[in-house]
Amino acid sequence: MILIYSKDVDDFVNNVIDCLDSNFIRIGESDKVTIEAMDFSNEKNSYVLKTGYLENIELEKVQSVWFNGGCIKSMGNNYEDKCYEVLNDAFILQKSIKKIGKRIADFETNRLDIMLEAKEQGVKIPHTLITGSKQKLQTFYDHFANKNGIVSKRILDILYYQDNEFRYNFNLTFQVTSEILAKVPDEFIISFFQERIIADFEIRAIYIDGSFYSIAIHVFDDTIDYRTKLIEMDNLRMVPFKLPVAIEEKLENVFKKFNLNYGSADLMYCKGDYYFLEINPTGQVSFMNNTCNYYLENKLAKILEYGK
């Protein structure tokens, strides 16, 4: 039996499930899970749970696990959720079975951790400033004003922030303009800034258990974040791409440093240089997989069923 943790909506997970010949259980990020019993003795261990649509799930029969977002939740209070997390970890994570990906709750790094490791491995990164001071931001802005300017992006993987009046979307990267800078107070919440690199093309590299599958993304206008183009596909071209072996080896060292065997890495190619941006531990796979005909759903299904 295969256990899959996933986001509630993910076409790639659906495609992988269609390729499985084995029984599977899928637990979404909003699924309520109830631990029926955990029974331990000298002879055997037993772990039985149920979800909103399945009962008597015997997790001792699990042969592989795929973490692709989401995690086990009781949908009770925070204390009960934490109990479920600890109990589930004690049973599932300690089992000597094939595990692909990493649960979100266990992914305690941020983009700075990973970016610095990529730099340590010898991959270039954009000039970066993290500050809450307008004075320091102004100096950084002025330095790149006559080049390509600077951009801002989120530090954590939290996509939204909400106060009493508004809900703010932190998902997309945006350019810091003089108009924006003029409205910034002298002190503000610590934020992440980078020089803007006008790339020849961007690269999304999917990493699955030791292998890379990459795509070159060509944007033919001044768009800052190509993800805004994925619905209409305007002024956007995506083609299969092979990273140099040396770059793949350095990226693999970054994945291994954080005990990741599944995820996606974002890079930029500019005038002969590769610039590392970030790693996503769940990745956005469907658009790339479908465009490049990589058939990654077949490859991942075989890993989950046969371990390779």
ABEGO torsion letter per residue (X at the ends): XBBBBBBABBAAAAAAAAABABBBBBBBAABBBBBABBBBBAABBBBBBBBAABBGBBAAABABBBBBEEBBBAGBBAAAAAAAAAAAAAAAAABBBBBBEBBAAABABBAAAAAAAAAAAGBBBBBBBBBABAAAAAAAAAAAAABAEBBBBBABABABBBBAABBBBAABBBBBBAAAAAABBABBBBBBBBBBBBBABBBBBBBBGGBBBBBBBBBABABABAAAAAAAGBGBBBBBBBBBAAAAAAAAAAAAAAGBABEBBBBBBBGGBBBBABBBAAEBAAAAAAAAGAGAAAAAAAAAAAGX
